[in-house]
């Protein structure tokens, strides 16, 4: 499933191809995404210029002079920039044809993706209005993590993966960030010290930033997300490394199941 770094990589990948471009036409080949695509979008968006390619959580925002397209890649969606004449393949559901002769093509085998259009402020759209802070923005800081952990007995790993508290910290990045912060995944959230909160915030930001950087530089022809962490995998400290030596202390990495997801950690490095 595309996580925040993959979506940000996609945003950076498509940005130079779409910003400043006029939309020639939007073609919906199959409306049956997670929610049916409104056929009226095509009329609303035709002839409009894309002014900005933004992102909020895992939503891509294509802002035009008439309104904003809100696109979610779902579980299996990807975007590719192709010459508009490229024959479609199976699961190519939407084309956003540009005046450059290229098309932004959305492919989604499992159809959990979605496409909406809003003429208002996209951040007030029902899908985006109640989203928690972005992990890479300043509002996600040690004070904030300190505050939200005080009364919560839940394990810290599950807390940082709770999208009502902070968006976009998926399973891989949660395990990695806790290793970097030297905090055990099962610790009760409220047991973290102020200093540990600060360390964990820094670790989350560093982990996600590196994932975006690596995704952006090694997946050159990939402007979409295939769900794989790509070359980031080679740099992982603990994720899917059960039994292998810790890169810091050489003790074997351990694994257990937490909230139905695999968690990886080093019993020696993490307290
Ligand atoms: Zn270790």
Boltz pocket constraint, residues with backbone or C-beta under 6 A from the ligand:
constraints:
  - pocket:
      binder: B
      contacts: [[A, 246], [A, 247], [A, 248], [A, 249], [A, 250], [A, 251], [A, 266], [A, 267], [A, 268], [A, 269], [A, 270]]
      max_distance: 6.0
